[in-house]
Amino acid sequence: MERLPYKMFHNMGIKQFDYYRRLCFYAQIPYFTTPVIEKIVHQIFELVKRKDFDFVSYKKNRYIIVNGEEFYIEEEE
């Protein structure tokens, strides 16, 4: 993982999960974030990159978790 300046540490983006995995490894505790949570976060980061992304309404979407690997989105109109 590349080194970030301390003032930019909150901007880790999708790299945060690798960071958490390493923290858990060094602390000798289990990593507890499920794959579905990582997938949701990855999808949101991909959506934000789009030029037509609507910053006002995206928080109205509901992310429904089906199981530990899958989810779907209910968009509010």
Backbone bond lengths (Angstrom), bond angles and torsions (degrees), N, CA, C in turn:
res aa  C-N    CA-C-N  psi(-1)  N-CA   C-N-CA  omega(-1)  CA-C   N-CA-C  phi
1 M - - - 1.455 - - 1.512 108.72 -
2 E 1.326 115.77 135.96 1.451 119.10 -179.64 1.518 110.95 -70.52
3 R 1.290 114.84 155.11 1.459 120.34 -177.21 1.525 109.99 -86.24
4 L 1.326 117.13 129.08 1.460 122.39 178.51 1.520 109.92 -103.70
5 P 1.327 117.00 145.29 1.467 118.43 172.04 1.534 108.87 -62.09
6 Y 1.315 116.39 148.96 1.470 120.00 -176.80 1.522 112.67 -55.41
7 K 1.330 118.32 -37.63 1.460 120.09 -178.32 1.528 112.50 -69.13
8 M 1.329 118.06 -14.83 1.459 122.29 179.84 1.525 112.91 -104.56
9 F 1.320 117.43 6.77 1.457 121.28 -173.01 1.525 112.70 -58.96
10 H 1.325 118.01 -31.24 1.464 120.88 -179.69 1.531 111.94 -73.30
11 N 1.310 118.93 -6.83 1.464 123.26 -179.20 1.527 112.44 -100.11
12 M 1.293 117.96 35.71 1.458 120.65 -176.95 1.524 112.87 -69.88
13 G 1.306 117.51 -25.03 1.456 120.11 179.05 1.518 111.90 62.79
14 I 1.323 115.28 -138.18 1.472 119.51 -177.10 1.518 112.11 -73.18
15 K 1.330 117.66 -9.68 1.463 120.76 176.95 1.528 111.50 -72.23
16 Q 1.324 116.31 -10.97 1.462 119.87 -176.66 1.530 112.39 -60.03
17 F 1.318 117.69 -33.24 1.459 119.89 -176.51 1.529 112.03 -70.54
18 D 1.329 116.49 -37.52 1.470 119.13 174.46 1.526 110.13 -63.68
19 Y 1.322 115.22 -39.99 1.466 119.98 177.76 1.538 110.95 -61.69
20 Y 1.326 116.80 -45.25 1.467 120.54 179.64 1.530 111.57 -63.79
21 R 1.345 115.52 -39.82 1.473 118.94 177.87 1.525 110.89 -60.09
22 R 1.332 116.52 -43.91 1.461 119.62 179.38 1.513 111.87 -66.43
23 L 1.334 116.97 -39.89 1.466 119.26 176.74 1.526 110.99 -59.07
24 C 1.326 115.74 -45.03 1.464 119.88 179.68 1.520 111.27 -63.66
25 F 1.328 115.89 -40.15 1.456 119.61 178.51 1.528 110.57 -60.61
26 Y 1.336 116.85 -49.44 1.466 120.36 -177.78 1.528 112.41 -68.45
27 A 1.334 116.10 -31.13 1.461 119.75 178.27 1.531 111.87 -84.09
28 Q 1.323 116.20 -6.98 1.459 123.03 -178.87 1.530 111.81 57.82
29 I 1.332 114.14 46.19 1.468 120.82 174.70 1.529 107.98 -125.23
30 P 1.319 118.00 156.43 1.469 119.56 -179.01 1.526 111.72 -70.47
31 Y 1.311 115.21 144.98 1.469 121.94 173.63 1.514 107.44 -80.47
32 F 1.290 118.00 126.20 1.462 120.37 -168.97 1.523 115.33 -113.45
33 T 1.326 119.40 -1.56 1.463 120.03 179.59 1.521 109.36 -76.90
34 T 1.310 116.71 125.42 1.462 120.98 -177.46 1.529 110.65 -76.74
35 P 1.327 116.92 154.47 1.465 120.32 179.18 1.531 113.48 -57.19
36 V 1.323 117.42 -33.79 1.456 119.24 -178.20 1.533 111.23 -66.48
37 I 1.304 118.26 -35.74 1.465 120.92 177.48 1.521 109.70 -65.59
38 E 1.321 116.76 -42.60 1.460 119.92 177.49 1.524 110.95 -61.80
39 K 1.328 117.14 -40.80 1.470 120.93 179.75 1.531 111.37 -64.10
40 I 1.315 117.03 -40.46 1.467 120.24 178.52 1.521 110.11 -63.40
41 V 1.310 117.13 -46.53 1.470 120.89 179.65 1.522 110.55 -62.13
42 H 1.337 117.20 -43.04 1.466 120.71 178.15 1.527 110.50 -60.29
43 Q 1.325 116.99 -42.53 1.461 119.93 -179.23 1.526 110.90 -64.12
44 I 1.320 117.24 -42.19 1.460 120.29 179.62 1.534 109.99 -62.94
45 F 1.327 117.86 -42.72 1.466 120.07 178.12 1.525 111.05 -62.72
46 E 1.326 117.88 -37.06 1.460 120.62 177.55 1.529 111.00 -68.09
47 L 1.327 116.96 -39.87 1.466 120.33 178.34 1.525 111.69 -62.90
48 V 1.300 116.58 -41.65 1.466 121.52 -177.52 1.533 110.77 -62.90
49 K 1.320 117.08 -29.61 1.470 121.02 -179.42 1.526 112.63 -70.54
50 R 1.323 117.32 -22.28 1.475 120.71 -176.33 1.516 111.39 -69.51
51 K 1.314 115.69 145.13 1.472 120.62 -179.05 1.518 112.34 -70.42
52 D 1.319 117.00 -28.41 1.460 120.05 -178.78 1.533 112.76 -94.16
53 F 1.318 116.64 16.10 1.461 121.04 -178.22 1.527 110.72 -66.47
54 D 1.328 116.49 133.59 1.462 122.56 -179.10 1.529 109.64 -99.49
55 F 1.314 116.02 100.59 1.458 120.91 -177.45 1.528 113.06 -68.02
56 V 1.309 117.07 -21.13 1.460 120.29 -177.48 1.527 112.09 -79.01
57 S 1.320 117.12 -41.87 1.462 118.91 -171.18 1.529 115.53 -101.58
58 Y 1.325 119.30 -10.72 1.467 118.19 -174.24 1.527 112.91 -64.45
59 K 1.305 118.27 -26.47 1.466 120.09 -179.81 1.525 112.30 -73.44
60 K 1.308 116.95 -9.96 1.462 120.36 176.52 1.526 111.45 -81.26
61 N 1.333 117.26 -14.80 1.464 120.71 178.65 1.519 110.16 -67.65
62 R 1.329 115.06 144.73 1.468 120.68 176.42 1.518 108.39 -108.04
63 Y 1.311 116.44 127.51 1.455 122.60 177.52 1.527 106.97 -97.98
64 I 1.318 115.75 110.16 1.451 122.37 -176.69 1.527 108.76 -97.62
65 I 1.327 116.37 118.11 1.461 121.64 -179.31 1.529 108.96 -86.18
66 V 1.329 115.54 122.66 1.464 122.27 -179.05 1.521 109.91 -86.34
67 N 1.343 115.63 -46.53 1.465 121.54 178.49 1.528 107.75 -156.98
68 G 1.304 118.12 -164.81 1.451 121.56 -176.72 1.519 115.17 -69.34
69 E 1.344 116.67 -8.48 1.463 121.59 -176.99 1.523 113.77 -122.91
70 E 1.336 117.94 -21.43 1.479 119.86 -169.84 1.529 111.74 -125.00
71 F 1.340 113.88 152.21 1.461 121.76 175.13 1.520 108.52 -151.97
72 Y 1.310 115.95 166.30 1.456 120.83 171.06 1.520 108.62 -140.42
73 I 1.310 115.19 165.02 1.468 120.63 -174.90 1.521 109.19 -114.41
74 E 1.317 115.74 130.68 1.456 122.18 169.95 1.516 106.57 -103.14
75 E 1.334 115.76 113.71 1.455 119.97 -179.48 1.516 110.05 -89.88
76 E 1.319 116.21 130.73 1.457 120.74 176.99 1.505 108.17 -86.96
77 E 1.310 115.82 136.91 1.471 120.11 -177.54 1.486 111.94 -95.68
